[in-house]
Amino acid sequence: LNRPAPLLIALHAQGFEADSYAKAHDFGSFGQSLGFVSIYPQGLDDALPGGADLGTGWNVGTAGDNQTCIGDEVMADYYESCWEQNKCGRCNWSGCYDERLFIFSVIEAVSAVLC
């Protein structure tokens, strides 16, 4: 691209991988015809052994908040990032990394390469 363009940040679902999400959602073709850039960042899985590992995902700010439980279902997930921040809860289903900072860093990296 030789002009400013919108950036589409496509976040995969819980337990999925960025590359398979990219293959299933071909935003790149749309971007070429409509003039936007697509990126597919990879979520992290820092589950500690012994928990019900739900795979890669994104911190949505619910760590340690047992109000996110569904009925009596308890997902005993323990993520290293939550352990380090003392945000473990009986219903954690994602890690505790600062995803906003990560996305801002991704935007800066893409801008440095394309701008």
KOLKEGU-151512 format. One record per residue (C-alpha): residue in one letter; y, x, z. Coordinates in pm, whole numbers, padded with zeros to 5 digits, always signed. Each point is the difference from the previous one (the first is absolute). Layout:
KOLKEGU-151512
aYXZ...
end
This chain:
KOLKEGU-151512
l+00000+00000+00000n+00347+00121-00076r+00187-00269+00193p-00015-00151+00350a-00298-00231+00046p-00136-00227+00273l-00290+00132+00207l-00301-00220+00077i-00192+00121+00306a-00345-00160-00016l-00170+00007+00342h-00375-00060-00004a-00167-00242+00240q-00176+00088+00328g-00320+00192-00068f+00078+00075-00365e+00101+00318-00183a+00314+00066-00203d-00181+00117-00313s-00223-00309-00025y+00303-00221+00070a+00189+00175-00281k-00289-00061-00242a-00021-00367+00095h+00377-00056-00016d+00137+00171-00308f+00370-00013+00085g+00045+00317-00206s-00038-00188-00328f+00252-00261+00113g+00231+00275+00117q-00005+00171-00338s+00095-00320-00179l+00242-00130+00266g+00154+00330+00110f-00122+00062+00356v-00204+00271+00172s-00315-00083+00201i-00154+00204+00279y-00312-00065+00207p+00012+00180+00337q-00318+00043+00204g-00022-00147+00350l-00163+00195+00282d-00311-00054+00205d+00017+00186+00329a-00255-00215+00184l-00170+00177+00288p-00381+00000+00020g-00155-00297+00177g+00238-00269-00123a-00040-00262-00269d+00168+00207-00271l+00181-00232-00244g+00078+00279-00247t+00333+00107-00141g+00304-00213+00063w+00363-00018+00095n+00175-00024+00337v+00158-00344+00011g+00139+00037+00352t-00266-00195+00191a-00165+00291+00185g-00074-00081+00361d+00105-00364-00048n-00298-00212+00096q+00178-00310-00135t-00128+00107-00342c-00358-00087+00101i-00167-00277-00197g-00153-00239+00251d-00248+00181+00222e-00075+00260-00265v+00057+00352+00129m+00027+00289-00238a-00054+00308+00215d+00178+00243-00230y+00143+00316+00145y+00224+00204-00221e+00103+00354+00083s+00364-00070-00084c+00003-00298+00243w-00178+00198+00271e+00268+00272-00025q+00276-00264+00040n-00177-00198+00275k-00011-00310-00224c-00371-00075+00008g-00091-00367+00023r-00315-00203-00019c+00110-00148-00334n+00138+00301-00185w-00088-00018-00365s+00229+00270-00134g+00123+00342+00103c+00336+00081+00158y+00158+00242-00245d+00364-00060-00094e-00055-00157-00342r+00372-00058-00054l+00060+00375+00028f-00294+00062-00233i+00134-00239-00265f+00350+00150+00026s-00157+00345-00051v-00193-00127-00302i+00319-00141-00152e+00178+00333+00056a-00288+00191-00161v-00010-00229-00303s+00378+00024-00034a-00014+00380+00015v-00252+00008-00284l+00143-00273-00225c+00375+00017+00064
end
